[in-house]
Amino acid sequence: MKTTQNTILITGGSAGIGLEIAKLFDQHDNHLIILGRDAQRLAQAATQLKNATTIQCDVSNAADIDKLAERIRAEFPALNVLINNAGRAFVHNLSETNQAFEKAQEEMLTNYLSVIRLTEKLLPVLSQQETSAIVNVSSIVAFAPNHLLSTYGASKAALHSYTQSLRLTLENTPVKVFELMPPLVNTDFSQEIGGANGISPAQVAEDLLKAFETETYEIHVGRTAQFYELFLSSPQEALYAMNSGR
């Protein structure tokens, strides 16, 4: 997969992992389209990029996605990379009766169902390109959940399964399907779960760039690689390792 001269759409691109990916690919002569819900954060992100378009959009809102798809078809028909990065997470103890269903519903919609909807809307555009890619940002918890992030883990496990199916479905097309699987990353998004101890989001972006160069479709960032080996040898040990602080 080429790393330059792409038109790249990144959901959740105004901060954290999404912004670091945008900044790195911006340095490699790509055009970035970054999506986010917060207009102020989008404007701040744009000041850090030399070749970017910002679009205020909530990926969990069907009307927003319909408008986005129309705009992409009209203004960016060369779109050839979709990075599904937007996410939602709640730290929540399942023994507590504090809107568990509502929180789970929001997480599943943002982290999983909205990816399917956006991918479906933009796949016709991506399929027209000579070379193109879909990148789904999942997580180490796709393999074993943290009990305080139960639905977040479930949504990423579902995304992992969907990504594998999508890759098989599109294997004889120009569309390559990547899955970016970070461990804990130090972003504003992760501070409630100890994100200060996580890796830099810049490392996640660098690993994605390398994966494009080598066409490595499952990208085990940082300690995700070691955790995956543990999961393969003993799923039970991996589960307890993920929840060692409980």
C-alpha positions, 0 to 999 in steps of 0.5 A, spaced: 500 500 500 502 506 498 504 511 503 504 518 499 499 521 494 493 518 498 486 521 500 485 519 507 479 520 511 480 519 519 474 519 523 476 521 530 481 525 527 482 531 531 485 528 537 489 522 540 491 517 535 487 520 529 490 526 530 497 523 530 496 519 524 493 525 520 500 529 522 504 523 520 501 522 513 500 529 512 508 529 512 508 524 507 504 528 502 497 525 503 491 529 503 487 528 510 480 529 511 479 529 518 472 528 522 470 530 529 464 532 533 467 538 536 468 544 531 473 548 536 478 541 536 477 540 529 480 547 527 485 546 532 487 540 529 487 543 522 493 548 524 497 542 525 496 540 518 498 543 511 494 539 507 487 537 510 480 538 510 476 538 516 468 536 517 464 536 523 460 530 523 458 525 528 459 518 526 453 515 530 448 520 527 445 517 520 443 523 517 451 526 518 453 520 515 449 520 509 451 528 508 458 526 509 457 520 503 454 525 498 460 530 500 465 525 499 462 523 492 462 530 490 468 533 492 473 527 494 472 522 488 479 520 489 478 518 496 482 511 497 483 510 504 478 510 510 481 510 517 475 508 522 478 511 528 472 514 532 471 511 539 467 511 545 468 508 552 465 508 559 469 505 565 463 501 568 462 496 574 457 491 571 454 490 578 452 497 579 445 499 576 447 505 573 445 506 566 449 499 563 444 498 557 445 506 555 452 506 556 453 499 552 448 502 546 452 508 545 459 504 545 456 499 540 453 504 536 460 508 536 465 503 536 462 497 531 455 499 528 457 506 525 464 503 522 459 498 518 455 504 516 460 508 514 464 503 510 458 501 507 457 508 504 464 509 502 466 502 499 463 504 492 468 510 492 474 506 495 472 500 490 473 505 484 481 507 486 487 503 483 489 502 490 485 503 496 485 501 504 480 501 510 483 501 517 479 499 523 482 501 529 480 496 534 484 494 541 488 489 545 481 488 548 479 485 542 482 478 545 481 479 552 476 484 555 478 488 562 472 487 566 471 495 567 471 496 560 466 490 558 462 493 552 468 497 550 471 490 549 465 487 546 465 492 541 472 491 539 472 484 539 466 485 534 470 489 530 475 484 530 471 479 527 467 484 522 474 486 519 476 479 518 470 478 514 471 484 510 478 482 509 476 476 506 470 479 502 474 484 499 481 480 498 480 480 490 479 487 490 483 493 490 481 494 497 486 492 502 483 491 509 488 493 515 486 492 523 490 497 527 490 494 534 494 498 540 495 497 547 493 502 552 495 509 549 496 515 552 491 520 550 485 524 553 481 519 551 484 514 556 486 518 562 480 515 566 483 508 565 490 510 566 492 512 560 498 516 562 502 509 563 500 508 556 505 508 549 505 514 545 499 515 540 505 517 535 508 510 536 501 507 533 501 512 527 508 510 526 506 502 526 500 504 521 505 507 516 510 501 517 504 496 516 502 500 509 509 499 507 509 492 508 502 490 507 501 487 514 494 487 515 493 485 523 498 491 526 499 488 533 502 495 536 507 495 542 505 490 547 499 487 543 504 482 540 506 479 546 499 479 549 496 476 543 502 470 543 499 469 551 492 469 548 494 464 543 497 459 548 492 460 554 486 465 553 485 464 561 491 467 562 490 472 558 484 474 561 487 474 568 493 478 565 488 483 562 484 484 569 490 483 574 489 489 578 482 488 580 
